[in-house]
Amino acid sequence: MKKKIFAAALFLALAFCLFCPALALAQDKTHIVAPGDTLWKIAQRYEIGLAELKKVNTHIKNFDLIYAGDKIYIPEAAPLKNLEDEVLRLVNAERGKYGLPALKANWQAARVARIKSEDMISRKYFAHNSPTYGSPFNMMENFGLKFSAAAENIAYGQRTPSAVMDAWMNSPGHRANILSRTVTELGVGAAKSANGTLYWTQMFLKPL
């Protein structure tokens, strides 16, 4: 199986890309709207994007007008969350070896990273620049992330979190992103293709 990795970094809002050689949503919850609820509040509560909520709640005619008692279906935002969480744990374990502070999980960045992994599968490419969303930094900004520094690592073909972390840590560009003193938060997004190949994206940032 092919295994590849790419790294891209942006520090102080200057894009710098590093090349290194080597949603399907399942509905599983229902939220009953309470007085004062808005779709945005519900999205924040369940750590899911508004677009994902709107996609599965076609019975709501006006998303600006939801009423107490309405049912809002909550899709499974992260079907591979256990893998993503393990990558984050391994990142912080590596950082701890060098006395670096742990990176905080950022669910919004994880959502964008997950969409990037899905996009690479659906559009059949492997690159930092997406034909759908542009550069990783433009993609982050277009999804509402604001940052003074950011970085992206991507990979595919590795079967486990430890395998992809080993690949990244043995590549200077990816390792530099993982051990960066500039970024403070991380979103990890994994997606699986129809043939079972895993695609991995890490989006690092220092939020404004």
C-alpha positions, 0 to 999 in steps of 0.5 A, a space after each residue: 500500500 502506498 504511504 505518503 506524507 506532506 507537511 506545510 507550515 505558516 508562521 506569523 501569517 506567512 505561508 511556507 510549505 514543506 514537501 517531504 517524501 514519504 463526510 459520510 455522516 451517520 445520524 445517531 442523536 436527536 436534540 430536542 430544542 429548548 427555549 433559547 436554543 439556536 442552531 449555532 448554540 446546538 452546533 457548539 454544544 455537539 462540536 459540529 459545523 452548521 453545514 453538517 447540521 443543515 445537511 441532515 435536518 432537511 425537515 427544518 424549513 428556516 434554520 433561523 426559526 427553530 422552536 422549543 420542541 423541534 427535533 434536531 438530528 445530530 450526525 456523527 461528526 467524527 466516525 474515526 475520533 478514537 484514531 484522531 484522539 490517539 494522534 493528538 495524544 502521541 503528538 503531546 507525548 513527543 512534545 513532552 520529551 522536549 519539554 514543550 507544552 501540550 497542544 490543546 485540542 481544537 474541535 473546529 480545526 479538527 472539523 476542517 482537518 477531517 473535511 480536508 482528508 475527505 476532500 483528498 479522497 473524494 477529489 482523488 488528490 494528495 496535496 496541500 492545495 485543494 482544488 476545492 478549498 485552496 491552500 490549507 491556510 485559505 481553507 482554515 480562514 474560509 472555515 472561520 479559523 483566525 490565527 497568527 501562525 498555522 501549519 499542516 501535515 498530511 499523510 495517507 496509507 498508514 494504518 494506525 496513529 502510531 504508524 503515521 506519527 512515526 512517519 511524520 516524526 522521521 520527516 524533518 518538515 513534519 517533525 518541525 510542525 509537531 515540535 513547533 514552539 509557535 503553535 498552541 492548538 491542534 485539530 486532527 482529521 482522519 478519513 477512510 476511503 472506500 478501499 480502506 485507505 486512511 487519510 490523515 490531516 493535522 492542522 496546527 494553529 495559534 489562534 488570534 
